[in-house]
């Protein structure tokens, strides 16, 4: 298989939800509920086209004629008669099979699979022996779980269910989205450990949707364009006063109601450990979060490396933050 090419042009935030509703109707899925308070569409800052460009750039930099490549992130990869989806499929290369790269044109790689020569999408070819995209040495360095492919078009193998923690409440969203990779659970726990160690009186936010057990987009209402591969987590913002049983509710916060210090302590863990790929937060909260960070000794230069490149504004993130972790080092079929 090769993933269908998405339009790289970023659509207006008003237009895209309508298109998603129409697309869901065409393929027989339940349409996204854009009025759901948890509806989120990160494509306004991170379109599929951007991911394609990054993958192509990585491939261009590392492609060497005659190098061995491995099928990753797909159960079977089409090998076609030419460099394009319009050409006939002449073979299906199984996952983890190795091929020899012969030539590259745009997103297509000419390859030799056991003497059969054809063209395949580079989105599902990884360098043999190269680490997965992510941060080497992320604890745990190996695990049985695996994040497969991308957050918006992926799945999850050997998922780990979130456990209890004194720092958060696991919300019942009715979607059974309480599963992720072992690494996701580790870094969630580490952040809340840090928050409570530095601010023992911090209130307990809700950890809401992560992924369903097998990943992917489940049947029924699903207010996310991502959360497919066990690396995305929604968390309500800590505030000054929250119910000790149900935690901090899913309500819009403001610069005066958010507990900026407790929120920053969570972010601090992920940012300084370099395990966050993206953190989606409403930009109206940036000033108080920067103030909290400066109070802990961070410089403007450090903040400039985080606000914008990692911490990004996305609509409908005034009632929760969304952290997306990097691919675990040993998840070789994971894509950013």
Secondary structure as GFF3:
##gff-version 3
##sequence-region A 1 336
A	DSSP	alpha_helix	13	27	.	.	.	ID=ss1
A	DSSP	three_ten_helix	42	44	.	.	.	ID=ss2
A	DSSP	alpha_helix	48	62	.	.	.	ID=ss3
A	DSSP	beta_strand	68	71	.	.	.	ID=ss4
A	DSSP	beta_strand	76	80	.	.	.	ID=ss5
A	DSSP	beta_strand	89	94	.	.	.	ID=ss6
A	DSSP	beta_strand	98	105	.	.	.	ID=ss7
A	DSSP	beta_strand	108	113	.	.	.	ID=ss8
A	DSSP	beta_strand	116	121	.	.	.	ID=ss9
A	DSSP	three_ten_helix	122	124	.	.	.	ID=ss10
A	DSSP	beta_strand	125	127	.	.	.	ID=ss11
A	DSSP	beta_strand	146	150	.	.	.	ID=ss12
A	DSSP	beta_strand	153	157	.	.	.	ID=ss13
A	DSSP	beta_strand	160	161	.	.	.	ID=ss14
A	DSSP	beta_strand	168	170	.	.	.	ID=ss15
A	DSSP	beta_strand	179	180	.	.	.	ID=ss16
A	DSSP	alpha_helix	182	198	.	.	.	ID=ss17
A	DSSP	beta_strand	205	207	.	.	.	ID=ss18
A	DSSP	beta_strand	232	235	.	.	.	ID=ss19
A	DSSP	alpha_helix	260	272	.	.	.	ID=ss20
A	DSSP	beta_strand	276	280	.	.	.	ID=ss21
A	DSSP	three_ten_helix	283	285	.	.	.	ID=ss22
A	DSSP	alpha_helix	286	295	.	.	.	ID=ss23
A	DSSP	alpha_helix	300	306	.	.	.	ID=ss24
A	DSSP	beta_strand	311	312	.	.	.	ID=ss25
A	DSSP	beta_strand	321	325	.	.	.	ID=ss26
###
